[in-house]
Amino acid sequence: MNMQKLMKEAQKAQRKMEEAQAQLAETVVEGTAGGGMVTVTANGNGEVQSVKIDPGVINPDDADMLEDLVTAAVGDAQRKAKAVQEEAMGGAMGGMGGMGGLGGMF
């Protein structure tokens, strides 16, 4: 493969990566815990956007349970965001495999 073609492929891949990153910032995922008692909304990058807690789960005498539910819901949202990231980045880098030894670098 000649250098000019290699550079064009790299630029194309970079544009696809930028598009995928922009899409991830706009993607919304939800994580839940306690049967929906706690819901965490995050973007595709895993950044938490909001936390909703059902008032029925708020017990001043059992803060540990609420903390565990929030932690679980955040973890669920982050796992879902990671799956979305892997799918988006895999699609963006799909064309790089044909670039000889460089495909493995990405």
Contacts in CASP RR format, 6 or more apart in sequence:
PFRMAT RR
TARGET T0000
AUTHOR 0000-0000-0000
METHOD contacts of the structure
MODEL  1
MNMQKLMKEAQKAQRKMEEAQAQLAETVVEGTAGGGMVTVTANGNGEVQS
VKIDPGVINPDDADMLEDLVTAAVGDAQRKAKAVQEEAMGGAMGGMGGMG
GLGGMF
1 99 0 8 1.000
1 100 0 8 1.000
6 99 0 8 1.000
6 102 0 8 1.000
9 95 0 8 1.000
9 96 0 8 1.000
9 99 0 8 1.000
10 99 0 8 1.000
10 102 0 8 1.000
13 92 0 8 1.000
13 93 0 8 1.000
13 95 0 8 1.000
13 96 0 8 1.000
13 106 0 8 1.000
16 91 0 8 1.000
16 92 0 8 1.000
16 93 0 8 1.000
17 89 0 8 1.000
17 92 0 8 1.000
17 93 0 8 1.000
19 92 0 8 1.000
20 88 0 8 1.000
20 89 0 8 1.000
20 91 0 8 1.000
20 92 0 8 1.000
21 45 0 8 1.000
23 88 0 8 1.000
24 43 0 8 1.000
24 44 0 8 1.000
24 45 0 8 1.000
24 81 0 8 1.000
24 84 0 8 1.000
24 85 0 8 1.000
24 88 0 8 1.000
25 43 0 8 1.000
25 44 0 8 1.000
25 45 0 8 1.000
26 43 0 8 1.000
27 43 0 8 1.000
27 44 0 8 1.000
27 81 0 8 1.000
27 84 0 8 1.000
27 88 0 8 1.000
28 41 0 8 1.000
28 42 0 8 1.000
28 43 0 8 1.000
28 44 0 8 1.000
28 49 0 8 1.000
29 41 0 8 1.000
29 42 0 8 1.000
29 43 0 8 1.000
29 44 0 8 1.000
29 46 0 8 1.000
29 77 0 8 1.000
29 80 0 8 1.000
29 81 0 8 1.000
29 84 0 8 1.000
30 39 0 8 1.000
30 40 0 8 1.000
30 41 0 8 1.000
30 42 0 8 1.000
30 77 0 8 1.000
30 80 0 8 1.000
31 39 0 8 1.000
31 40 0 8 1.000
31 41 0 8 1.000
31 42 0 8 1.000
31 73 0 8 1.000
31 74 0 8 1.000
31 75 0 8 1.000
31 76 0 8 1.000
31 77 0 8 1.000
31 80 0 8 1.000
32 38 0 8 1.000
32 39 0 8 1.000
32 40 0 8 1.000
32 73 0 8 1.000
32 76 0 8 1.000
33 68 0 8 1.000
33 69 0 8 1.000
33 70 0 8 1.000
33 72 0 8 1.000
33 73 0 8 1.000
33 76 0 8 1.000
34 57 0 8 1.000
34 69 0 8 1.000
34 72 0 8 1.000
36 54 0 8 1.000
37 53 0 8 1.000
37 54 0 8 1.000
37 56 0 8 1.000
37 57 0 8 1.000
37 69 0 8 1.000
38 51 0 8 1.000
38 52 0 8 1.000
38 53 0 8 1.000
38 54 0 8 1.000
38 57 0 8 1.000
38 66 0 8 1.000
38 69 0 8 1.000
38 70 0 8 1.000
38 72 0 8 1.000
38 73 0 8 1.000
39 51 0 8 1.000
39 52 0 8 1.000
39 73 0 8 1.000
40 48 0 8 1.000
40 50 0 8 1.000
40 51 0 8 1.000
40 52 0 8 1.000
40 70 0 8 1.000
40 73 0 8 1.000
40 74 0 8 1.000
40 75 0 8 1.000
40 76 0 8 1.000
40 77 0 8 1.000
41 48 0 8 1.000
41 49 0 8 1.000
41 50 0 8 1.000
41 51 0 8 1.000
41 52 0 8 1.000
41 77 0 8 1.000
42 48 0 8 1.000
42 49 0 8 1.000
42 74 0 8 1.000
42 77 0 8 1.000
42 78 0 8 1.000
42 80 0 8 1.000
42 81 0 8 1.000
43 49 0 8 1.000
43 81 0 8 1.000
44 81 0 8 1.000
44 84 0 8 1.000
44 85 0 8 1.000
45 81 0 8 1.000
45 85 0 8 1.000
46 77 0 8 1.000
46 78 0 8 1.000
46 81 0 8 1.000
46 82 0 8 1.000
46 85 0 8 1.000
48 74 0 8 1.000
48 77 0 8 1.000
51 70 0 8 1.000
51 73 0 8 1.000
51 74 0 8 1.000
53 66 0 8 1.000
53 69 0 8 1.000
53 70 0 8 1.000
57 65 0 8 1.000
57 66 0 8 1.000
57 69 0 8 1.000
58 66 0 8 1.000
59 65 0 8 1.000
59 66 0 8 1.000
93 103 0 8 1.000
93 106 0 8 1.000
96 102 0 8 1.000
96 103 0 8 1.000
96 104 0 8 1.000
96 106 0 8 1.000
97 103 0 8 1.000
97 104 0 8 1.000
END
